[in-house]
Amino acid sequence: MSSEPSCHRYPMAALIRFTLLGLYLALVLPLPLLAPEPLQLPLLLASIAGLVLVLAITSERVELDAQGLRVGHPSWCAWLLRRGWQLPWSRITALTPVTTSQGGRVYYVRSAATQGGGSGASWLLPQRVARFDDFLERFSIATGLPTKGISRISPPWTYQLLALLSALLLVGEILALTLRPV
């Protein structure tokens, strides 16, 4: 990932990232404490490994610069996830909408065929990034493709509700663990 001054970075939106981290903690935090003693250490280690994995997955970022679009992870976790991709602006030919099974809409970035005669490919347009409107505007300017009408994959209220439920679950677990008899 480039660090040029003209590079625009878009990490995962904070609401989405911290909601997913909070949900993970709410689901996993009590397990090592409630497990039988022989399982406590293995569960604690597995919980920490899982937290690192969730942190890695939610650290995905998008970068736009004069050359093109890059999607990937920071170097501390890129070796593990290897899901990144990059595409020069000149190869981007279209955005294709696809309806999800939950009724949402995702968009695929389509690319031109390679010089070797291969067919074009497609990649999922990032829709969970911070400053999404700025990202779409810069994408549209660089590609000439219209982005009007493209929205996030999920409305913010879904993550707000999930964040509230995760926080309530965490508070309830902390209260239950502190008030339980020894």
N, C-alpha and C positions, 0 to 999 in steps of 0.2 A: 504494500500500500504506500502510496506516494505521500510525501510531506511538503509538496510545493505550496508556496503562498497562495496561488490561484486555485488551490484544491478546496473543494467544499465537502465537508464531512457531515454525515448524517448517521448518528448512532441510533439504536433502537429507542423508541419513545420511552421516556422515563416512566410514565404511567404503566405501560405494558411491561417493561423490564422489572420494575419493583413489585408489581402485582404478581408476576410469575415467581419471583424470588420469595415473596411473602407466602404465596400458596404452597411452595415447596417446604418452607420452614414450618408452616402450620400443619402440614401432613406428616412431616418426618420428625420434627423436634421431640415429641414425647416418646418415640419408639425406643431409643436406647435407655431412657429412664424407667420405662415400664416393663422392659424385657427381663427375663430371668438372668441372674448374674452371669452365667457362662456366655450369654449372647450380647451382653451390654457392650463390650469392647468391639466385637465385629460390627455390630449395628452402628456404633459411634463412628467407626472408620468408614463404613459404607455411606453413612449420612454425610460425612465431610467430603468424600469423593463425589457424591451426588450433587452437593452444593457447588463444588468446583465445576462440575459438568454443566449445571444450570447457569452458573455465571458465564461460562464459556459460550454456551449457546445464545445467551441473551446479550453477548458483547458484539454480535454481528454489526457491521457498519457499512455504509454506502459512501463512496467517494466519486465526485464528479470533477473533472478538470478539462482542459482544452483538448486532450486526446480522447477521452471517453468516460465510460461508466465502469466502476469496479465495486463488487460486493464481496466482502470477506470478513475475516476475523483478525484481531491483533496477533502479533507474532507469538505471544505467550500461549495461545491456544490453537493457532492455525494448523500446527502440525497434527493436532488431534482431530479436528473437524474437517479440514480439507474440502469445504463446500463452496469455496469462492469461485467467482467467475469475473471476467472482464470483457468488455466489448468496445471497440472504437466507434465513435459517433457515426462515421461513414458507413458502417456495416448495419446499423439499425434501420430497419425498413418499415416496421409496423408495430402496433400494439393490438393484441387480440384478446378480447374479453371472454372469460369463461365463468359460467355460473357454478358456484359450489353447491354441494349437497345440502348445506345449511341455508341456502338462499342468498348468500353473499356473492360478490363478484371479484374475481382476481383477473389480472392482466398479464399476458405473456409478451415479453419483448422479443420480437422476431428479428432475425438477422438475414442478411443477403447470403447467397451461396458463396462458397469459397472459390478461389481461382482454379482449384483442382477439379471443379465440376461437382463437388458435393452439394447436397441440398442445404438450405439454411437451417438454423437451429433456433430454439426458443428458450428463454429463461424467465423465471417468475419476477415480475416487477415488484421491488420492495414496497410494501404498503404499511409497514409498522415502524417507519422511521420518524425521528423527531423532525420538526419543521417540514412536515409533509408537503404543504402548499408551496414552499420555497423550492423543495426538491422537484416537484412536478413542473414548476415554472422554468427552472433551469434545464430540466430534461426536454421540455417542449421547445425551448429556444435552441438548444443544441441539435435536436433531431428534426425540427420542423413538424413534428407530429402533434396533433391536438391532444390535450390532456384534460380538457374541460369535462366535467362529469365524473372523473375518476375520484373515488374517495377511499378512505381507509377500508381495510378488509372487514373490520368490526367497528361499530360505533363506540365512542368513548364510554358511554354509560355501561357497556358490558364489562369493561375492565374496572370501572369505578365500583360497580356492584361486586365484582369478584374481589377487589381490594378490600372493600368493607367486610365482606363475609370472611375473608382470610384473616383480617385484623381481629374480628370478633372471635374467630376460632382460636387464634393465638392467645388472646386475652383470657378466654375460657380455659385453655390448656394451662396457662401459667397460674391462674387462680387455683385450678384443680390440683396441680402439682405442688403448689406451696401450702395448700390447706389439707392435703391428704395425710392421714396418719402414717407414721413411720413404721 
